[in-house]
Structures are given as C-alpha cells and as structure tokens.
Amino acid sequence: MSDRGRGRRGGGGRGGGAGRTPSSSGGRTPSSSSGGRTPSTSGGRGGEWTSLSGGGRGRGTVSAPRPMYQQPQPQPQPPVSSVTRSVEQLSLQPSSSTQPPPAPAPAITAVQPAPASGVQPPPASSKAVRVPARPGFGTAGRKILIKANHFLVQVADRDLHHYDITISPEVLSKKVCRDIMKKLVEDYKQSHLGGRDLAYDGRKSAYTAGPLPFASKEFVVKFDNDSGGARREREFKVSIKFAAKADLHHLKQFLQSRQSDAPQETIQALDVVLRATPSMNYEVVGRSFFHTSLGEKGRLGEGLEYWRGYYQSLRPTQMGLSLNIDMSARAFYESIYVSDYVIGYLNLRDSNRFMSDVDRLKVKRVLKSVKVEVRHSGIRRHKITGVSAQPVRDIMFSDDTGARTSVADYFREKYNIRLRYPMLPAIQAGSTAKPVFLPMELCKIVPGQRYTKTLNGRQVTEMLRATCQRPHEREAIIKQIVSRNGYGTDEIVKEFGIEVGSELATIEARVLQPPMLKYHESGQEKRVDPRVGQWNMINKKMFSGGKVDTWTCVSFSRVDPEPLCRALIDMCCSKGMVFHPEPLVPFRSAHSGQIEKTLGAINEECTRKLAAMGHQVKHLQLLIVINPEVSGYYGTIKRVCETDLGIVSQCCLPKNVARPNKQYLENLALKINVKVGGINSVLEQAVQGRIPFLTDMPTIVFGADVTHPQPGEDSSPSIAAVVASMDWPAVTKYRGLVSAQPHRKEIIMDLYTEKEDPKKGVVRGGMIIEMLKAFRRSTNLKPGRIIFYRDGVSEGQFNQVLLEEMDAIRKACNSLEEGYLPRVTFVVVQKRHHTRLFPANHNDRNLTDKSGNILPGTVVDTKICHPTEFDFYLCSHAGIKGTSRPTHYHVLFDENKFSADAIQNLTNWLCYTYARCTRSVSVVPPAYYAHLAAFRARYYIEDDVVDSRSTSGGGGATREQVREFRPLPTIHPNVTNVMFYC
C-alpha cells in the first residue's frame, strides 16, 4: 500500500510510513533463493510482532482504534483445549474432542485462539496424514439439475490378480512392450495362460480376472520389430510372477463410506483394464488417447498439427466408480521432410544461405529425439541426436573405399541424388563415437510423435480454435466417444465383468447467490447486484480511489501516446482516482533496443526533479509504457521497473493505444488503481461484518502457487508465489512474495526458514512470517484465523504438500509468539482436471448463461465428488467461449470447522473481488493472484518467457542443476506493498 493510500484509510493511528519499516536484519539477503522477497525477519520472538500489541495489554486485546469498517463490539472467544488442539494440529488428524457441531458465527473480535503448547514434530510420514471428512452437504442456493461427463461403472465380483512383468533385454518403449505382451498372449493364451487375457499397463504390471495356472513362469517371445531399421526378428524373455490379489471388497466398503482409505491398487487395476484395448490401438499421452481416426486433424503451423482424441480416467465417487471421459487435442509433428519443417520453423526466406549458430541451436533443441525415416536404401528409421555444425556440402568423411568425400557428393555419386539444400546442416543420428549424418531433405518425420515443447502464441490460438466447443457440441462429442469405444463389446473389459454406462451422470446442483458489491458513496450507484457473473463501472466510483501525484509515459512504438494518456487520466478521475493532470517529466519515445537505458534515464530524471522540488513523494509513482510493436519485451520492462528502479508500470499494446475505447480505458483504470494502493470494490457483506468464518475474527486469506519451467527447460528453477490479504475484513488487497526453488520442486520451500547466524543464533524467516507481520502493520491486528488456498497440487501430492506446508505454517506462527496458533483451513484449488458440467436442458435459458454454459455460482458436492472427503466443484464464472471448466476445491485441513455452505459461499463470493475486471472469475482470487505473481517473477530471470521456441529438449535435470538454481532479483521496496502483479 502506498503512503497516501494507508493515510486515507486510517491505519490505526500510525503516522507516515512507520508501519512499513523494513524488517530487522538477519534474514535472507538479496542473493538468496528468495531474492524476489523483502528481507526476512530476525530470529527472536517479539520485536515488530509483539511491539504492536498495545503496551502491557494481553495478547487477546486490541489497542488500535477501530478500522473504518463498521464492526460489532468484540466478545470473548470460546476457549479451546490447548493441549488437545496442539496435538491434533501437529498430527493433522481430526479428533472427536474438537469437532462440535458448527456454532453460529460470533461477533467481530480481535481475540486470539487460546495459546497451545510449543510446536512439536509432525508425523514422520505423509501416510499419517488424515484428510477431514465431509461435514455434511450444502443446502444454500437454488436447486437445479445438470449433467457431468462421468459415466457409472459397475464391476462384477471377479478374483482380480496382479502379476509383475519383467522383459529382458529391457525395452524402454511402452508401445513395444505392449506389442511384446500382445504377441505373448497370442502365442500362449490357451496353452499356458488358462485361456485368460492379460490387462497390461505397458511397464511392470499385468492383471487377470482370476488366477493363472502358475505362480511364476518365464516365456520366450519372438517378435518382429520394424520400428528402427530393417525388419528383423528379436527374441525376448518375459517373466510373469504373481504379486498380489486386488481387494474388491475393500473398494466396495470405501465407496459406501465404510472405509476411509482408498484402495488405490484396486482402482489402478480396473483402470488398466479399461485402458488396455485403446492403449494398443491409439497413441497414448498420459491418460489420453490420440489418433487420426478419432477426428479430423488440423495444422498448427511451423511443422506442427493437432490430433483429436479423448481423456479417460477411473475415479471413486459418491455414486460409485465413475469413468471420467472428455474430448482432448494435442500437438504432433507433421509427417513432412525435416528440411520443410526447418524452413517453416525458422521462417527461412533463403534456404541456400549458411545457417547461423543461434538458428542451428534452435533446430537441435526442437528436433532432438525425434524419429525420422529414410528410403534411399530401403526403409530405415533413426532418432535425431543432434545437428551438424557445417552444411552438408562441407561435411567430409571417408567412404567405403577410404577416399575423402562430402556428404553431398556421396549421395550424388552413390544414390544419384542431387541435394536441393546443400547449405542446410545435416541431422546427426547414431552415437557420438559413430555419428551418422543424413541430409534433412531425405529424412521424413515419422507420424504420431507428440510435440512436448510449449506452443507459441499463434499455435495456441489455432489449437483453441480447433478445440473450443460449445457445451451442447462438447456433450455430443463425448457421447460419440463412449459409443465408439464400445466398452460393452471389448473382450478384456467383458472378461473382467466391467460395465460402463452410456449416459452422462445427472446431478442435483445448486446455484449460489452472488454477493452485493459496494462502491464509493459519491457515485450514482453505490452498490451493485451482479447479474450472471458480470457488471460494469457505469455510474460507479471506486471504493477507495488511489492518488497519483507523479507519473509520466514512455513509448517504444511509433504510436503517439498523448491521446491515450489524456483519455486514461480522464477515465481514472471519473472513477474516483486523484490524478495529477500533468506528467512529472515530458513524455519520451525510444527504440526497443534501448529499453533498459531509457527506463533508467527516466527514473534518474524524475528522482532528481523531485529532490529539487522538495516533493513529499520521492519516486515516480506510475509509468505508462507503450510496448514495441514486436512482442518479447514485456518481461524486460517489468524486470527493470520492479526490481531495479522501483516503479509501478502499466504496459499498453500499440494496437490498443491508437484508438482506445471506453471499455479498454476502464480496465486500465481498474488495474492502475490497485497498483497504486486503491480498492476498486468490496463485498458489502464483508464491510458489514456478515460473512461467517471471515468477519467474526481477524482473518488472513493466503493464496499460493508454484509454477514450473516450460517443458524441456531443465536448468530453470521453479518459482513459488504467496499472496496474503492485508485489509481485513474487506479482503481485497493482497501483498505478494515470490521465491525461486529447485527445478520441478512442488513443495514451497520458503514458507518458513531457519538459518544459523554466528551472532544472533537461529534466524527465523520466510513468507508466512513476513505476511503475518505485514498484516499486523496494516491492520494492527493479529490474525486468529488463516484460510490458505493452495493452487497447483495434484491428488498424488496432497499428503506431502499438506504435511510439509502445514508444518511450515505452524512453525512460522509459533516463532512469532510462543503458543500463537491461529486456526488454519487449508484448501487445494484444482483447475487442471477434466470434469465438465452441462445444463440438463441446453434450450432452457433459465439454466444457462449467454454462452450456453451453466450459470455462475453453480456448485456440486454430491455424486461425482469424493465418497468421504470434503471437496466440491464450483463454476463461479460466466462462460465466454467454449465449455466452462469448474474449479475443484478440496479441503485438506480444517481447524475452523467450516460447514459446506460456509466454505462454498465464501469461495464463491471471493471470486467477485478480482481487481482486474468487472466479472466473477473462475478461480478464487488469492490463488489467481499467486499464479500471476509467480508468472511475473519468471520474467525477472527469463525476460521473454512467451517465446517458447528456444526451449531445450529431452533429458531430465542433473543433480547439479537441481541443487543449483538462479535466484530471483529482489523486488524493489517501492513496489512490494502494492498489487504490482495485476
């Protein structure tokens, strides 16, 4: 928050910038892995945290004047058994001693939970973690019927057996392994396998619908392998050894909520059975299948095409086993000659010119490990291992006679092939010791090879255009997929006694009421009741308009910025901001190659002028930047402004600047206001203290996310971001911190840190401590409740993330004050899933929005949700294009004892507080902001993360790469306290 913004709100009677005094020393330095953060706090308890407690008063009192929001008088909070709560919090296991029926929300109070004993070690294993049971089902909202792309699966009582499979010599290709096992079944099914089929997973496991006639046996399989080189017969030894019996009874008990732990082995076995036949017929990518027979393919450009297919996954749900099926599409290499691919990929105008080292490196990265086929001397296949440094005309080697010749001359003399592109490099196959050089124009890319790198902007647009289906179209395609798969006629599926329903699941859902939004009293419309997830800024003024005294503009394009700036200032002022009419220094124009130099010069000129004027503001508050016409410079601009200079910037694309429309200007004004410390709107129920589990006691809402490097980039770090609300009870302003951590590391490492200092002893720091102190400075209150929305976690990581990150939260709180244990609710936010919800009647306008999707606020916590755990699907936004994807929320830890209605309503209402638009958003804003902050931080170390074509390919990170990672530069103090990432 800026100085001006905090003064206007009244920060508890503190003067000037006292609340933003830098943390005491001893924490991380800018060179640490958490370079994007402000310095960490000192090791001892008390200090900045307890100094705000109001003299000699107890921990449960508040000495600050009441905030601007109207709140009921504080009342004592019911006591909590400190010993019991401490043990349960640290073991992450619910106990009957702390699970009374939900009580009515008490009045707003700053009283803290009763102190517990010191933090103790958490469970030694993630297996000890117990996720809370569902407290009941929600009842709030208007009941409606919808459909979901889940199909009921019935399983007969079969005697499932699991067998370990070993193939020697070892085969790395799953496809070849499946071919070998298919040949084994063909050869030995009747004679040795007792007439049974094997459902094989492509690696180490196979399943049967009953016992085989042996416990362990080795088979010899002769297999014609034509995948590389000439067709030849190879011999493999396949060992089949009994491993275990799958427990169907346990599965039934779990589905009936009589068992708390899911029998993953049994579910895995049934999933393998349902995937066995399509795995033999289609290209397998994760849990999806692709083939040209599954739909028309299309071009993406630059040598790529998309294939259509479908996703399939077996899931335990309340209605029983459910097969989740969804349409899908994936990028594949076009089956074209490598020379054509390279010319298109590099956009070469003259293929007879020498290729630069930069272009050659790009080609090497994008083609590494791609299989190609040559036909000049019979059909042979090779895997690309590299690209030659010289063109084919200059590569010399000794031929069969020992004479030295070039690759180009060799093909002309031996095969009578005159190369058209002698200046292109050759592709390299074989080993480093015995390389094989092949002209690109003779090598054709083998079809069906998935493109694993990140698509560029144009390719993403083409992919979205191809896969963007309206709800009724997507539902029809899913039905066609189920019909075409023919589960009822699949011999393996029938042998295991599995039946798959043909109709989408019909579910009773509820449409939650939207919140009432409050704007400034001076506007014609002081409050708004959002309709179908959207509203506008007509006749409204921002709840708290920011003030901009010092600003200017720089253009790195040919567009004149004057008209935009004047129109933008008028718009900001009309919406309640205070904007100085004249720039601090004259507008500048500069070439895109001079970005860093120009920005530095502007900052220096502004600082010098402010010092000469004796201005109260010591730095430039806002810089409006017109981006270059060519993309790729946004990251550089943000890195320089936010880490080097400490300037809040607003970038604009040249195409929008020339003729700015009203909607564009309104959106810019919304973003600028929060970047300078303002508030666009608030939930009326929040400022009135009427939101259960949020306004009854000081509550801080966290959002966290970890973003990983794009596919194939093995040396870049993963980036963790944490945001936290700073303005209880409104919960609209979020401070952001970012931190680099080892490559592909999912657990957030810097939530809590300890370092040994020779003078101070143990120095405690980390993101949680910094956020809690910032909240205390901003509100003069200590949070009694933490709501933690964690994005980017897959189901397989639930226990580990909960175990380690809850432990970090506990340690951080306890390090601030002995026994300080605010109640925590930990919710995982999942967007990357394949559940889709459809209106029961696509023609009923009362059940759909304008795009034909289900209404915003639609929530589901029955039938397709977890049998026992606390989860729900929420579609909080109105659709725009295609089919809306609901967000899946899974409560992994809950000391606040949320009811289903309370957490669902709170999450839905928070989705209306997103600062950058006048629409409800699909993901709860704290998680959304964390994602934005993490993505912004990647610009600090990679500049242009959009240009994916320079990514490296293949291979995993080495131990050295994982251990060593590039730290983030420190975010400038001028920027850290505002929502710079918006």
C-alpha positions, 0 to 999 in steps of 0.5 A, a space after each residue: 500500500 502506498 503512503 497516501 493510500 494507508 493515510 486515507 484509510 486510517 491505519 490505526 493511528 500510525 503516522 507516515 510510513 512507520 508501519 512499513 519499516 523494513 524488517 530487522 536484519 538477519 534474514 535472507 539477503 538479496 542473493 538468496 533463493 528468495 531474492 524476489 522477497 523483502 528481507 526476512 525477519 530476525 530470529 527472536 520472538 517479539 520485536 515488530 510482532 509483539 511491539 504492536 500489541 498495545 503496551 502491557 495489554 494481553 495478547 487477546 486485546 486490541 489497542 488500535 482504534 477501530 478500522 473504518 469498517 463498521 464492526 460489532 463490539 468484540 466478545 470473548 472467544 470460546 476457549 479451546 483445549 490447548 493441549 488437545 488442539 496442539 496435538 491434533 494440529 501437529 498430527 493433522 488428524 481430526 479428533 472427536 474432542 474438537 469437532 462440535 457441531 458448527 456454532 453460529 458465527 460470533 461477533 467481530 473480535 480481535 481475540 486470539 485462539 487460546 495459546 497451545 503448547 510449543 510446536 512439536 514434530 509432525 508425523 514422520 510420514 505423509 501416510 499419517 496424514 488424515 484428510 477431514 471428512 465431509 461435514 455434511 452437504 450444502 443446502 444454500 442456493 437454488 436447486 437445479 439439475 445438470 449433467 457431468 461427463 462421468 459415466 457409472 461403472 459397475 464391476 462384477 465380483 471377479 478374483 482380480 490378480 496382479 502379476 509383475 512383468 519383467 522383459 529382458 533385454 529391457 525395452 524402454 518403449 511402452 508401445 513395444 512392450 505392449 506389442 511384446 505382451 500382445 504377441 505373448 498372449 497370442 502365442 500362449 493364451 490357451 496353452 499356458 495362460 488358462 485361456 485368460 487375457 492379460 490387462 497390461 499397463 505397458 511397464 511392470 504390471 499385468 492383471 487377470 480376472 482370476 488366477 493363472 495356472 502358475 505362480 511364476 513362469 518365464 516365456 520366450 517371445 519372438 517378435 518382429 520389430 520394424 520400428 528402427 531399421 530393417 525388419 528383423 526378428 528379436 527374441 525376448 524373455 518375459 517373466 510373469 510372477 504373481 504379486 498380489 490379489 486386488 481387494 474388491 471388497 475393500 473398494 466396495 466398503 470405501 465407496 459406501 463410506 465404510 472405509 476411509 482409505 482408498 484402495 488405490 491398487 484396486 482402482 489402478 487395476 480396473 483402470 488398466 483394464 479399461 485402458 488396455 484395448 485403446 492403449 494398443 490401438 491409439 497413441 497414448 499421452 498420459 491418460 489420453 488417447 490420440 489418433 487420426 481416426 478419432 477426428 479430423 486433424 488440423 495444422 498448427 503451423 511451423 511443422 506442427 498439427 493437432 490430433 483429436 482424441 479423448 481423456 479417460 480416467 477411473 475415479 471413486 465417487 459418491 455414486 460409485 466408480 465413475 469413468 471420467 471421459 472428455 474430448 482432448 487435442 494435442 500437438 504432433 509433428 507433421 509427417 513432412 521432410 525435416 528440411 520443410 519443417 526447418 524452413 517453416 520453423 525458422 521462417 527461412 526466406 533463403 534456404 541456400 544461405 549458411 545457417 547461423 549458430 543461434 538458428 542451428 541451436 534452435 533446430 537441435 533443441 526442437 528436433 532432438 529425439 525425434 524419429 525420422 525415416 529414410 528410403 534411399 536404401 530401403 526403409 530405415 528409421 533413426 532418432 535425431 541426436 543432434 545437428 551438424 555444425 557445417 552444411 552438408 556440402 562441407 561435411 567430409 568423411 571417408 567412404 567405403 573405399 577410404 577416399 575423402 568425400 562430402 556428404 553431398 557428393 556421396 549421395 550424388 555419386 552413390 544414390 544419384 541424388 542431387 541435394 536441393 539444400 546443400 547449405 542446410 546442416 545435416 541431422 546427426 543420428 547414431 552415437 557420438 563415437 559413430 555419428 551418422 549424418 543424413 541430409 534433412 531433405 531425405 529424412 521424413 518425420 515419422 507420424 504420431 510423435 507428440 510435440 512436448 515443447 510449449 506452443 507459441 502464441 499463434 499455435 495456441 490460438 489455432 489449437 483453441 480454435 480447433 478445440 473450443 466447443 460449445 457445451 451442447 457440441 462438447 456433450 455430443 462429442 463425448 457421447 460419440 466417444 463412449 459409443 465408439 469405444 464400445 466398452 460393452 463389446 471389448 473382450 478384456 473389459 467383458 472378461 473382467 465383468 466391467 460395465 460402463 454406462 452410456 449416459 452422462 451422470 445427472 446431478 442435483 446442483 445448486 446455484 449460489 447467490 452472488 454477493 452485493 458489491 459496494 462502491 464509493 458513496 459519491 457515485 450514482 450507484 453505490 452498490 451493485 447486484 451482479 447479474 450472471 457473473 458480470 457488471 460494469 463501472 457505469 455510474 460507479 466510483 471506486 471504493 477507495 480511489 488511489 492518488 497519483 501525484 507523479 507519473 509520466 509515459 514512455 513509448 517504444 512504438 511509433 504510436 503517439 501516446 498523448 491521446 491515450 494518456 489524456 483519455 486514461 487520466 480522464 477515465 481514472 478521475 471519473 472513477 474516483 482516482 486523484 490524478 495529477 493532470 500533468 506528467 512529472 517529466 515530458 513524455 519520451 519515445 525510444 527504440 526497443 533496443 534501448 529499453 533498459 537505458 531509457 527506463 533508467 534515464 527516466 527514473 534518474 530524471 524524475 528522482 532528481 526533479 523531485 529532490 529539487 522540488 522538495 516533493 513529499 513523494 520521492 519516486 515516480 509513482 506510475 509509468 505508462 509504457 507503450 510496448 514495441 510493436 514486436 512482442 518479447 519485451 514485456 518481461 524486460 520492462 517489468 524486470 527493470 521497473 520492479 526490481 531495479 528502479 522501483 516503479 509501478 508500470 502499466 504496459 499498453 499494446 500499440 494496437 490498443 493505444 491508437 484508438 482506445 475505447 471506453 471499455 479498454 480505458 476502464 480496465 486500465 483504470 481498474 488495474 492502475 488503481 490497485 497498483 497504486 494502493 486503491 480498492 476498486 470494490 468490496 463485498 458489502 457483506 464483508 464491510 458489514 461484518 456478515 460473512 461467517 468464518 471471515 468477519 467474526 475474527 481477524 482473518 488472513 486469506 493466503 493464496 499460493 502457487 508454484 509454477 514450473 519451467 516450460 517443458 524441456 527447460 531443465 536448468 530453470 528453477 521453479 518459482 513459488 508465489 504467496 499472496 496474503 490479504 492485508 485489509 481485513 475484513 474487506 479482503 481485497 488487497 493482497 501483498 505478494 512474495 515470490 521465491 525461486 526453488 529447485 527445478 520441478 520442486 512442488 513443495 514451497 520451500 520458503 514458507 518458513 526458514 531457519 538459518 544459523 547466524 554466528 551472532 544472533 543464533 537461529 534466524 527465523 524467516 520466510 513468507 508466512 512470517 513476513 505476511 503475518 507481520 505485514 498484516 499486523 502493520 496494516 491492520 494492527 491486528 493479529 490474525 486468529 484465523 488463516 484460510 490458505 488456498 493452495 493452487 497447483 497440487 495434484 491428488 498424488 501430492 496432497 499428503 506431502 504438500 499438506 504435511 510439509 506446508 502445514 508444518 511450515 505454517 505452524 512453525 512460522 506462527 509459533 516463532 512469532 509468539 510462543 503458543 500463537 496458533 491461529 486456526 488454519 483451513 487449508 484448501 487445494 484449488 484444482 483447475 487442471 482436471 477434466 470434469 465438465 458440467 452441462 445444463 440438463 436442458 441446453 434450450 432452457 435459458 433459465 439454466 444457462 448463461 449467454 454462452 450456453 454454459 451453466 450459470 455462475 455460482 453453480 456448485 456440486 458436492 454430491 455424486 461425482 465428488 469424493 465418497 468421504 472427503 470434503 471437496 466440491 466443484 464450483 463454476 463461479 464464472 460466466 462462460 465466454 467461449 467454449 465449455 466452462 471448466 469448474 474449479 475443484 476445491 478440496 479441503 485438506 485441513 480444517 481447524 475452523 470447522 467450516 460447514 459446506 455452505 460456509 466454505 462454498 459461499 465464501 469461495 464463491 463470493 471471493 471470486 467477485 473481488 478480482 481487481 482486474 475486471 468487472 466479472 466473477 472469475 473462475 478461480 478464487 482470487 488469492 490463488 489467481 493472484 499467486 499464479 500471476 505473481 509467480 508468472 511475473 517473477 519468471 520474467 525477472 530471470 527469463 525476460 521473454 518467457 512467451 517465446 517458447 521456441 528456444 526451449 531445450 529438449 529431452 533429458 531430465 535435470 542433473 543433480 547439479 542443476 537441481 541443487 543449483 538454481 538462479 535466484 530471483 532479483 529482489 523486488 524493489 521496496 517501492 513496489 512490494 506493498 502494492 498489487 504490482 502483479 495485476 
